[in-house]
Amino acid sequence: MRKQALELGKNKPIASMGLHALLGSRLKSVLVVVHPEDPLEWLPKYLRGAAPLAKPVYIEACADASQGMSRSIRHGVQKLMSHEKGLDAIVVTLADQPFITSAMVDELIAYWLAQPELDFVAAALQDAKGGKVVWMPPVVMSSSMFEALLKLEGDAGARKLFTDPNYKGYGLLAVDEKVMLDVDTPDDFETAKKHYLGFFTE
């Protein structure tokens, strides 16, 4: 089973929780990049039916997704640019961040709109070990970065662009670090389940 389909609670797959947050945000449309062999059992039922949605939702399979996160990002940017003409920015999120919220996404967008000189606005987290601030998805990325996104390689994703001197960015510190939990390991999954059930302990 792919981790996107792992459930934190009954009928609460990891990926569907983050997707729900995006659908509730001010985003005009949402594009989901999936592995071609993903059976999509985590996809909410209302996205599989014929009922009209409040905003367009595109499900796009990336043939070379196994070659690294960069390929999925490149594929997503290309497809979104073809679906939505005149894009001025996109929001990049991860499928394994189940606790991001619509309000958080909207806050990032609002900050970017208020600071048009910025190329990107990322979520930020205080590193408990080193004390430094780490920038991470969700992130609003201006059209000024589309060309760079389409040239990404490897599994680092868009984060490598955060330190590129050609782009000006800002990190909005997350009020609750648990919201930024990224489920990469079995331990992360157990922590996420505890958090979801309300028994999270430091």
N, C-alpha and C positions, 0 to 999 in steps of 0.2 A: 504493500500500500504506500502510495506517495504521501509525504508529510502534509500536503495540502488538505488531504481527506481525513487526517487524524482529528478526532473529536475531543474537544475540551469538556463538552457536556452533550446531552442527548440532542442530536441533530444540529450540533454546533461545530462543523468542521473549521479548522484554522483559517483556510483561505476564504471561506464564505463570510467570516466575521469582518475581515478587513475590507472585502468587497462591499459589504453592507454599508460600511462607513463611507466609502467613496460614493455610493449611490445616494446617500443622504446629504452629501456635501453640495457646494455650489458649482461643482464641475459640470460642464455642458454635456459631456459624454464620457464614457468609460470604455477602455480597451483592455482586455485580458489576454495576455500571451501565455499559451499553454504548450506543454510538450505534446507532440503528435500522438503519443501513445497514452495520454491521460484520458481515462474513461469519463472524467468530469462528474463523478458521483458526488463531489463536494459542492457542485454548482447549485444554488438555490432553485427550488422547483419553479418559482415564478419567472425565472429567466429561460426556462425550457419550454414554456407554453407560448401560446399565440396572443396572449393578452398584451395590450399596449403598455409601454413603460413610460415613466416620467422623462427619461432621457435615453438616448441611444446607448446600447451596450454591444460591443463587438468582441467576439471570441475568436482569437487568431492563433492557429497552431504554428509554431516555429520549428521547421524541419531540423535545424542544427542547434537546438536548445542545449543539447548535451555538451556542446563545445564551450560553454561558459555563459555566465549571466549577460556578458556584453552582447552576445548574439540575440538574446531575447529582447534586450533594450533596443538594439538596432532594428530588429524586426518590428517591434511595437511602434517605434517612431515613424518608420516608413509607412506602415499601415495606417496609423492615425493621420499622417499628413495626407494620405490619399482619401481617407474617409471625411476628414474635416479640413476644408480649404481655409487658408488664411490664419492658421494657428499662430498665436503670439506667445504661447507657453504651454507646457505640459506639466503634470505632476507624476513623478515616478514613485511608486510604492513597492513593497515586497509582499509576496503572498503569505510569508510566514511571520507577519506582524499582526496578530489577531486583535490587539487592543488599541490600535489607532482609532481615532474618533473623527466624526464628521467635523466637529468643532475645531479640532486640531488642523485638519486639512484646510478648512476655511480661514483659519488664522494665518497660515502660511501664505495663502493666496492674497489675503487682504494686505499683509505686510509687503508682498512683492508689488502689488498694485500701487501702494503708497510710496514705494521707492523705485521708480522706473529705471533708475540708473543701475540697479542690481541685475546681474545675469542669473542669479539663483538665490533661493531662500530655503535652507534646509532645517530639519529638526536637529536639535542639539542635546547632548547628554553629558553630564559631568562624569568623567572617568574616575571611578572610586579608587582605583589603584594609583594612577599617576596624578590625579587632580586636574588634568587638563580637560578642556571641552572638546568633545568629538562630534563632528557633523555627520549626519546619516539620513537616509530616507525616513519618512516621506520628504520629498524635495520638489519645489517648484523650479522649473528650468525654462528660461526664456528661449525664444526662437534664435537668439544669438548663439546658443549652444548646440543647436540641432546638428550642425555639420560635424562638430566634435563627437556628439553622441553616435552618429552614423559611422564613425571610424573607430569606435571602442573595440578593444580586443581583450581576451582573457576573462577571468572570473571576478575581477575587482568591481565590475559594474561602473556606475557613474561616479563613485566616490573619488576616483583618481582625479577627476576634474575639479574637485573642491579645492585642491592645492595648486591648480594651474594659474600662474600669474596673469594669464590672458583674460581671466574672468573675475568679476567682483561678486562676492557672495556674503551672506549673513546667516548666522545660526540662531534660531529661536529656541531657547532653553525649555525643555519639557518640564512642566510643573511636577508631574508624577513619572518617575523613571520606569515604573512598571508598564506604562503605556507603550514604551519603546521596546519591550521584550521581543527579541528575534528568536524564533524557535529553530535552532540549528542542530541541537543534539537531544538525545533521550532525556538528559537532565533538564534541558530547557523546557521540554514538553511536560515533564512532571511539575516544574515550577509554574508553568502556564496553567496547568489544570488546577493547582492549588489557588492560584490567583483568581481564576474564573469562579471557583467554588466559594471564594471569600475566606479561604484559610491561609492566605499567603503570609509567610513570616520572613523577616529579614535573615 
